[in-house]
Amino acid sequence: FIPGREGEYVTVKGVIEQSLGINGYMNIDYINKKFLDKGIINGVFISSDDKIKAKLVNINEIMSTQSREDMQNIFEEFTGLIVAFMGAMVIFSGMLGFVILYAMTLMSINERTLEFSSLRVMGFTKIEIFKMLIKENSVMSVIGILAGIPLGKLLVEYVGLTFNTDIYTFHGSVSTKNIFIAIILTIIFIISAQLMTYVKINRLDFMQALKSRIT
């Protein structure tokens, strides 16, 4: 749309993804021919090492000025908040996963105390019983990781769409490296929960539980 003239139609050849700004790119000869009549230009880009923004602010004919440095600072501040937010989510999700896995394992131990006591009578050591629990938890953990990869990618894409504005764009791309790091962090929290489980098993008196059952 051009004021005082009929509208002009142009063909969009492609979309360029950019994190900062709302720019359109066109062949300079074509734009001169189609749009650049006398007085139609209402903005300019200036490349200068001088602090030109301070000199242009007080000129009445200039409605607004914006430097690339200012836009970059705004973007960095925004991404800093995103990083802090995502870091908090990683910590709390890891703690939640630890609590869930540990609680499920404790419930399994409490419900199967008699079974484990019988295994102890048959000659199984606490380490062997612990390994049985590890195998069970490992199966659930692998299923959780496999299901979590596509769900995590969808969540990242959703967060990216949520934080998009007309000035900056948050690209919610997930690389193989990101997935690998997420899996490693998940495994660390799982191992932490398993170590706490071992401490719990090592302190249990399975023989006393068996005596109570017999009594």
N, C-alpha and C positions, 0 to 999 in steps of 0.2 A: 504494500500500500504506500503510495506517495501522495502527499497533500497537493491538491490542485490538479491532479492528473488521474487518468484512468489507471486501474491496477495493472501491474505487469506480472506475468507468470514465468517462473523459471523452473527448470527440472532439477530435482535433487539427485545427484549422482551417487552420493554415498554419505554415511554418517561417521564422523570422527569422534571417538571417545576421548574426552579430556577431563581432567580432574578439577580444573579451575577455569572459570569464565564461561561466557556464552558467545562463542565466536562462529562466524560463517566465513567460508573461504570461496572466492570466485575469481575467475580469470580477469585480470585487470582491464584488458581491452574490451571484454564483454560488459563489464560493469560500467565502464566509461560510456559505452554506446547506449546502454539501457537506462541507466539511472542518474548519472552524474551531470545533471543540468546545472545551470548557474544558481548558486545559493542552496543547493540541495545538501551539501556536506555540512554535518553538524557535529563532527567529532574527528579528532586526529590522534594518532599514536606518535609519541616522541621518544626517541632514543637519545639519552643524554647522561653524561656522568655528573653533570651539575645538579644541585638540589632544586630542580626547576619547579617542583610542585609548590614549594613555599612562595615562589614568585608569582605563580598563577592564581593562587587562592583568592587574592584581593582584587582581581580584575572583574569588573561588573559583567562584562560580556560573556564570561565563562561561568556556566551554571554549576559544573562539578568537575573535580579532578580525582583521578584514582591512579595510584602507582602500582606497578607489579610487585614491589616490595610489600606494600600494604596488603594486597591480596594474598601474597604468600604468607605473611604473618598471621592473617586471619585463618588461612587454611591450616597452617601448622598448629595454631591454637585449637582448632576444631579436631584435627587428627590426634592431638595430645589427649583430648577428652575421650575420644574413641578408644585409644590405646589403654587408658586408665579403666574405662568401662569394661573392655574386653578382658583385661587382666583380672579385674575383680570377679568377672563371670567365671574365668578359668579356675581361680582359687576356690570360689564357693561351689562350683560344680564338682571339683575334685574332692572337696570335703564332703559334699553330699554323697558322691559315689563311695567314698571310704566308709561313711556311716551306714549306708544301705548294705554294702557287702558285709561289713563286720556284724551288723545286726542280724542279717540273714544267716550268717554262719553260726552265730551264738544260738539262734533259734533252732537250727539244725542240730547243734550239739546237745541242747537241752532236751529236745524231743527224742534223740537217739542215744541218750546216755546209757541205757540198758544194753543196747546193741554194741556200743563201744566197749562197755564193761565185759561183755561176753567175748569180744575179740581180744581183750587184754588177757582173759583167762586162757584163751586158746594160744597165747604166746605172741600176740601182736604187740609191738612197742608203740609208745605214744607218737614217735616219729612216723611210723607206718600209718597210724590212724590219721595223723596230720596230712600225710601225702594223699590219702583217700579224699579228704576234704578239698585239698588243692586241686585234684583232678576234676572234682565236681564244680568247683568255683571257676576253674579255667574254661570249662565248656561254656558256662554262662557268660564269662567275660569275653570270650571270642565272639559269641553271638551278639553281645552288646556292642562290641567294637564294629563288627560288620554292619549292624543295623544303624550304628551311630554315624558312620561316614556319610551316607547319603542324606540323613537327617541333618547332620551338621552343616553340610553344604547348602541345603535349603535354608537353614537358619541364617547363615552368613549372607546369602543373597537377599533374604528378607530384611535383615538389618541394614544392608547397603541401600535398598530401596527406601527404607524408612528415613534415612539420614540424607537423602538427596535433596538438593535445593536448586534454585535457578543459578546460583553463583558457583557452587561446587558440587562435585559428584563423588560419591563413595563407591568404588568398584569392589563388589563382593566376590572377588575371585579366590579360589582355593587351589593352591598348587600341591603337587605330590609331596614337596618338602613340608608344607603346613600339615598335611595329613599324617606324615611320619612323626612330626613333633607331637601332635595330638595323641597319637598312639603311644609314644614313649611316655608322655606324662600320665596317660591313663594306666599304663603298666606300673609306673612308680606308685601311684595311689593304690592299685590292687595289691602290690607286694607289701606295702605298708599295712594294709588291712590284714593280709595273711600272717604277717609277723605278729600282730596283736592277737590273732587267733591262736597262734602257736603258744603264746604266753598263757592264754586262757586254758588251752588243752593241757599244758604242762602242769598247771596248778590243780586240775580236777582230780578228785579221788574216785576213780572208776570202781575200785573195789568196794568202797563204802556204799556207792549207789547200788551195786549188785547185792550187797548184804541187806540193804533196806528193802529191795525188791523181794528177796527170798523171805525176809521176815514178814 
